[in-house]
Amino acid sequence: MRTRRILADAYSPEQEGLKKLFWDQLFLALEELPENQRYVFIQNELEERTFQELADETGENIKTLISRKGYAVKHLRSRLQNLYQEFINY
């Protein structure tokens, strides 16, 4: 995830502020998702768990989990587009 690398290390107060803004906005946007989409996104992207691990844990089909994450990503892209543009132009 490119944003993870961009925000991995903050060296200045401005970068630290942008990092905090990103995480605040991401978690606000995540709260807008249905629980099952939010769970899959967080577990796969932030906790770095595989779809197979999630399928084993939940009993859900891997394709269902992938679909849920896809819906979550679509929402997050739309919701965070303006913030993303600010980071690109920074």
C-alpha positions in Angstrom: 0.0 0.0 0.0 1.7 3.2 -1.2 0.2 5.4 1.5 1.6 3.2 4.2 5.1 3.8 2.8 4.5 7.5 2.5 3.3 7.8 6.0 5.6 5.2 7.6 8.1 7.7 9.0 7.3 11.3 9.9 10.4 13.5 10.1 8.8 17.0 10.6 5.9 18.4 12.5 4.1 19.0 9.1 4.6 15.4 8.1 3.4 14.2 11.6 0.3 16.4 11.2 -0.4 15.0 7.8 0.0 11.5 9.1 -2.4 12.1 12.0 -4.9 13.7 9.5 -4.7 10.7 7.3 -5.3 8.2 10.0 -8.1 10.3 11.6 -9.9 10.5 8.2 -9.3 6.8 7.4 -10.9 5.7 10.6 -13.8 8.1 10.2 -14.4 6.7 6.7 -14.1 3.1 8.0 -16.8 3.8 10.6 -19.2 4.5 7.6 -18.8 1.0 6.3 -21.0 -2.0 7.2 -19.3 -4.0 10.0 -18.4 -7.0 7.8 -16.7 -4.8 5.2 -14.9 -2.8 7.8 -13.7 -6.0 9.5 -12.3 -7.6 6.4 -10.5 -4.4 5.3 -8.9 -3.8 8.7 -7.9 -7.4 9.2 -6.4 -7.7 5.7 -4.9 -4.3 5.2 -3.9 -3.1 8.6 -3.4 -6.3 10.5 -1.9 -8.0 7.4 -4.0 -11.2 7.7 -4.6 -13.3 4.7 -8.0 -14.0 3.2 -7.4 -17.7 4.0 -6.9 -16.8 7.7 -10.0 -14.8 7.7 -12.0 -17.5 5.9 -10.8 -20.1 8.5 -11.7 -17.8 11.3 -15.2 -16.7 10.1 -16.3 -19.7 8.0 -16.9 -17.3 5.1 -16.0 -18.1 1.5 -12.8 -16.4 0.4 -14.6 -14.9 -2.6 -17.1 -13.3 -0.3 -14.4 -11.8 1.8 -12.6 -10.5 -1.3 -15.9 -9.0 -2.5 -16.5 -7.3 0.9 -13.0 -5.8 0.8 -13.6 -4.6 -2.7 -16.7 -2.7 -1.6 -14.8 -1.2 1.3 -11.9 -0.1 -1.0 -14.4 1.5 -3.4 -16.0 3.5 -0.6 -12.7 4.5 0.9 -11.3 5.7 -2.4 -14.4 7.8 -3.1 -14.5 9.2 0.5 -10.8 10.0 0.7 -10.2 11.2 -2.8 -9.7 14.9 -1.8 -7.3 14.0 1.0 -5.4 11.8 -1.4 -5.0 14.7 -3.8 -3.7 16.9 -1.0 -1.0 14.3 -0.2 0.0 14.0 -3.9 0.3 17.8 -4.1 2.2 18.2 -0.8 
